[in-house]
Amino acid sequence: MIRWPQATRISQRLFSQSTTAMAPRRLRLPLPLPLLLGLLLALGGLVLPLSAAAQQLYRWVDDDGKVHFSDRLPPAATDKARVELSKEGVPLRTVDRAKTRDEWLQEQELERLRKEQQALIDQQRNEDQVLLRSYRTADDLIMMRDGKIAAVDVMIQQLKGNIRRLQNRINRLQSDAAELERAGKPVYPQLERNIAATKENIQSDLAVILRHERTKQGIYEQFAEDMERFRRLKNVRELVQKEDKRNILLGLDNLVPCANDRECDLLWGQAVGYVEANATQPIESLSDTVVITAAPQDEGDISLIVSRIPNDPKHPEANAVLFLDLQCLSYLQAASACRTDQRLEVLEGFRTALLGDQADGDPANADEAKAAEPVASSDQADEPAATTQGAE
């Protein structure tokens, strides 16, 4: 016989078991659900392009000119120009043919040139802006140019004054040597060395003067370009103050280049003859490198200096330049005061007198004259005092 409490416990256990049996069971998956979903999406992504690719066509032309259509592009056609079409034949995309190595290199070179060209354009625009900000009128440009030229002329005048002092020293030394010879005495070596050193200092100063003259030429050329750019940017033709011929550089017509020692010797004889024919003062110093006439005594005198300046002092037998220059009555005045019309004609005629027809319209001579830049050594300073000390 089952008692009441025991029957209650049995009934509760049976009810619990029946409830558990009726509950739904959970599905056991071989992989976690998020990972499984990711794999399904990945497989779907692969299937879609494959189906789309199967629907795409290619059109290309082979080396023989035949047109091909296919849903697959063969390896031999991968470098050919082609058109990708839809399954309905509508063009989707055009692909150019593959470039050869030479074409690729050419394209790279063109790209480099375009970049350099753009850099030049940007630089020119910046320079134009600077030019417009710096000058208001064309006369302002001329004033700036003349100021630069005047500064160089001051240095040239100082050097010419120093050459005058050196020439006077040579006259005294040569006079002393002549007195010794008349007295039947030998010229002592120190006197000969002093004369030679003084002549070398004159030659050095003349080389520096020539370099300054080239600097002036560069200033005139640069400002001529700036003037043209300024008027073009302003889009006006402004009235410019009248130029005085005496203030304008001669274009270095007083320079004559020679290619070798033999040619220089021939031209040097003509240069000496040109000085004798055009100077109003007699020659007081004559050598194979420098000819100097006596100093002018009044404003009408024409006193000249012609020098043979090697382009490379270490190799004087190589190409050189013959340089004709004026002597002024006073080197304390401005350089323009020394340039009378008659003296300018003498300077302008030097090149034509020596070269004849070759002086006009011969680019080779012009290039040689421009390139004939004497190389001054480190001990040839621009300051005239340096050469005076060497002479003493």
Buried (B, 14 or more C-beta within 10 A) or exposed (E): EEEEEEEEEEEEEEEEEEEEEEEEEEEEEEEEEEEEEEEEEEEEEEEEEEEEEEEBBBBBBEEEEEEBEEEEBEEEBEEBEBBBBEEEEEEEEEBEBEEEEEEEEEEEEEEEEEEEEEEEEEEEEEEBEEBEEEBEBBEEBBEBBBEBBEEBBBBBBBBBBBBBBBBEBBBEBBEBBEEBEEEEEEBEEEBEEBBEBBBBBBBBBBBBBBBBBBBBBBBBEEBEEBBEBBBEEBEEEEEEEEEEEBBEBBBBBBBBBBEEEEEBEEBBEBBBEBBBEBBBBEBBBEEEBBBBBBBBEEEEBBBBBBBBBBBEBEEBEBBBBBBBBBBBBEBEEBBBEBBBEEBBEBBEBBBBBBBEEEBEEEEEBBEBBBEBBBEBEEEBBBEBEBBBEBBE
